[in-house]
């Protein structure tokens, strides 16, 4: 059976990664706190590196996204199938480790032991997958699972593989049964060791005898020594030699040739196994090399979605719209990172505010205004996270979703002034905005949060209008969370001032009133005219910072 190429549950056969996958903008990863999302998704460390790197790329091909969605759907709907795959992860992990042929530091005996281990893990995985696919039957509909089933079935029915399954247990027994060697040592007249030879290779390991056994001369077990059992120290345990590297230590010169003799004898013992292994040279585990990482991704996603549902939060499979349609329609969506933070601090179901999103032909650019701490940033981040998760091929935190893929997500969030650059905060903001326009296309998603807040209100409003006009002209999807209420009030004038395919709409972070008149944030983002202020006075009053409250405080102190 010829060696087959690696199989992937993340990329369908024939899908070139370079054409359908782009790195997510690093600034976007930071602003959306996407690493926090990945920490919850990839909660198990094994296999995390390769999968983590994949998650930091954006797939733009609907066929690849659908391929992943179908695989996840089957996995989600068949709990017993998931359980069996979880049990195979340790063996799949072992097959993930690369083998370097021709390593000069490795003796032929190690090659035999490694090859035996590879074949042992291969048999466990193939037989395990073959059994679990037979049990799942027609419940698995995804193209990826069907393709993997065909490969596994082809191998399981191969005559050479079947012969291996019969011969492998005996070969493993012959090699791994060699547990110890018996050495004869000659002594001189002063009882010092002067010569040594190998007497036997044993199937049993030596152990140390107890004090009473040594005291009374009891030697019922021939594999119990008269003295303590000495073991080879690890590198960290070895003493540091004077002037030498850590781990340098004196070794009895008799042991060097003796170790060579032991290796030669063991190689001769294992030669029949080595010859037998040659008939299986055509059997390789390479086609399963990436399966551990792929399953780590999907099984982590299943656990994450299950946690959300257990907390009463909606999740759904997003419907993929054509990229040229440039839509993002969400119902009852919520910020995943916010939900994860709340879930981490309580075992009770969490209460997360949900919002609807409608970025379509009726309004692809939303200018969000409203009170401080009213949910503008959370909403903006929510949209970005839903977009990234959808293009990973996963479910999104919403009750319903219809999303067009984007070619990248660009964010512009406030940052601390970088004195080393010498540009000042506004200069740095301007440079980053220019970079976004230098990279984005009509198929991008741009998320601006309090951009241009580092300059005067008049100047920031002037420049913000120009930026919004350019976003409309570009035809991009965008959100602009801002305190510039005059910007949102002028959406009609902005739409009329320039031709473009992205209509600008005003979104408002609303509030609710308690019976006593004090404001209570609803964190709902809805279309509407701007309210005209950001409730700074109400917030100041909540913290005792209003003019009247501070005046009363100074009067109590006798200062005024």
ABEGO torsion letter per residue (X at the ends): XBBBBBBBAABBBGBBAAAABBBBBAAAAAAAGAAAAAAAABABABGAAAAAAAAABBBABAAAAAAAAAAAAAAAABAAAAAAAAAAAAAAAAAABBBBBGBAABBAAAAAAAAAAAAAAAAAAAAAAAAAAAAAEAABABAAAAAAAAAAAAAAABAAAAAAAAAAAAAAAAAAABABBBBBBBBBAAGBBABBBBABBBABBBBBBBAAAAAAGBBABAABBABBBBBBBBAAABBBBBGBBBGBBBBBAAAAAAAAAAAAAAAAAAAAAAAAAAAAAABBAAAAAAAAAAAAAAAAAAAAAAAAAAAGBBBBBBBBBBAAAGBBBBBGBBBAAAAAAAAAABABBBBBBBBBBBBBAAGABBBBBEBBGAGAAAAAAAAAAAAAAAAAGBBBBBABBBBBBBABBBBBBBBBBBAAAGAEAAAAAAAAAAAAAAABBAABBBBBBGBGAABBAAAAAAAAAAAAAAAAAAGBBBBBBBABAAAAAAAAAAAAABBEABBBBBBBBBBBBBAAGBBBBAGBBBBEBBAGBAGAAAAAAAAGABAAAAAAAAAAAGAX
